[in-house]
């Protein structure tokens, strides 16, 4: 279950791995590389619902493909 901070839902790496066909290790790598925009709070990574939707919809992927064109 996501946590709520200031009216925003935050999903953990474990929650993402249960929702998406991606391993926790890969999700953490995506955070580090900026493929998923998230925040590290303490030792744990979290993503907002909005940033998760952007990742799923491929908005960030479109930006990555257009770099250098």
C-alpha positions as CSV (number, residue, x, y, z in Angstrom):
1,X,0.0,0.0,0.0
2,X,1.5,3.4,-1.0
3,X,2.3,5.9,1.7
4,X,0.9,9.4,1.5
5,X,3.0,12.5,2.0
6,X,1.4,15.9,1.6
7,X,-1.5,14.5,-0.4
8,X,0.8,12.6,-2.8
9,X,1.0,8.8,-3.1
10,X,4.5,7.4,-2.9
11,X,5.2,3.8,-4.1
12,X,8.2,1.8,-2.9
13,X,10.5,-0.4,-5.0
14,X,8.7,-3.5,-3.7
15,X,5.3,-2.1,-4.6
16,X,6.5,-1.3,-8.1
17,X,7.9,-4.8,-8.6
18,X,4.6,-6.2,-7.6
19,X,2.7,-3.9,-10.1
20,X,5.1,-4.1,-13.0
21,X,7.0,-7.0,-14.6
22,X,10.3,-5.6,-13.5
23,X,12.6,-6.8,-10.7
24,X,13.5,-4.7,-7.7
25,X,17.1,-4.6,-8.9
26,X,16.1,-3.2,-12.3
27,X,13.8,-0.7,-10.7
28,X,16.6,0.7,-8.5
29,X,18.8,0.9,-11.6
30,X,16.1,2.9,-13.4
31,X,15.9,5.3,-10.5
32,X,19.7,5.8,-10.5
33,X,19.8,6.3,-14.3
34,X,16.8,8.7,-14.2
35,X,14.5,6.4,-16.3
36,X,12.0,6.6,-13.4
37,X,11.9,9.9,-11.5
38,X,12.0,9.2,-7.8
39,X,13.3,10.3,-4.5
40,X,15.4,8.5,-2.0
41,X,14.1,8.9,1.5
42,X,16.5,7.4,4.0
43,X,17.6,4.1,2.4
44,X,14.5,3.6,0.3
45,X,13.5,4.8,-3.2
46,X,10.0,6.1,-3.8
47,X,8.1,7.3,-6.9
48,X,5.0,9.6,-7.0
49,X,1.9,8.4,-8.7
50,X,2.4,11.1,-11.4
51,X,6.0,10.0,-12.2
52,X,4.9,6.4,-12.3
53,X,2.2,7.2,-14.8
54,X,4.8,9.2,-16.9
55,X,7.1,6.1,-16.9
56,X,4.3,3.7,-17.8
57,X,2.9,6.0,-20.6
58,X,6.4,6.4,-22.0
59,X,6.6,10.2,-21.8
60,X,10.2,10.0,-20.4
61,X,11.1,7.4,-23.0
62,X,10.1,9.8,-25.8
63,X,12.3,12.5,-24.2
64,X,15.3,10.1,-24.1
65,X,14.8,9.1,-27.8
66,X,14.8,12.8,-28.8
67,X,18.1,13.7,-27.1
68,X,20.7,14.4,-29.7
69,X,18.4,14.8,-32.6
